[in-house]
Amino acid sequence: MTKVEITQTLVKEVEGLSANALQEVLDFVEFIKIKEWRETTKPVSPQQSIYDELRALEMRSLVHLEEEFANYKEQYPYEECSHD
């Protein structure tokens, strides 16, 4: 299979999955990308490796928070109370 055919097959396979299942697929894809990146980059010091992993974790946390609070104001409207 070509890269294009594999991509098209992946898209077909994930159609109809729940949001939780899609998140698992995305997590796995991110894991594979990190694994591939590690295999293609030169070895770094343990400190740099830890720093890189923490930075990747921070980015995933930020994405998660953005998703968690998407449309927050619409979902949880806030009305100020007047204290007369």
N, C-alpha and C positions, 0 to 999 in steps of 0.2 A: 504494500500500500504506500502511496505517496503521502507526503506531509499534509497536503490539501485534503486527500481522501480521509485520512485519520481525523483531521480537524472536523470535517463534515460529519463523520460517524460519531464523534464525541458529542457534537451539538445535538444530533438526533437522539442519542442515548440519554442525555440529561433532561430533555424536554419532558415535562410532566412530573419531574421530581419535586418533592416538597422543599420548602425553603431550608429546612434543617439538613436535608440530604444534599442540596446544592452547596450549602456551606461546608459540608464534609468534603465534597468534591473539590471545592476551592481550596480548602486547607491542604488537601493532598497535593494539588497542583503547585501550591506555594512551597510545600515541602520538597517536591521534586525539583523545582527551580533552584532552591537553595542548595540542594544536594549537587545538582549539575554545576552550579557556580563554584562550589567548593572544589569539585573535581577539576575544574579548568583554571583555577587561579593558583598562583604560587603559594607555597606554605608560608604562613605568617606566624608571628609569635603567639604564644597562648593568650597573652593579654589582649592583643589585637583581635584574636578570634573571639574572645569573650565579649569584647566591645562590639564587634560586628553582630554577634548573636543578640545582645541586649538591644542594639539599635533596631534590628529586624523585629524583635518582640515589641518594642515601643511603637513601631509603625503599625503592626497588626492591632495593638491595643487602641491606637488612635482611630483606625478604621472601624473597629468594633464600636467604640464610643460614638462615632459619627452615625453609624447605622442605628445604634440603640436610641439616640436622641433625634433621629430624623422626624420631622413633623411634630416635635414635642409640643409646641405652642398650640397646634390644632388639636392634638390628642388630650392635652391637659390645659384647657384655657384657665387663665388666672384673672380674677376680677378683684381689684383692690376694694377693700372695705373702708368706708368712711367712718371715722370715730367722732361723731358730733357730740 
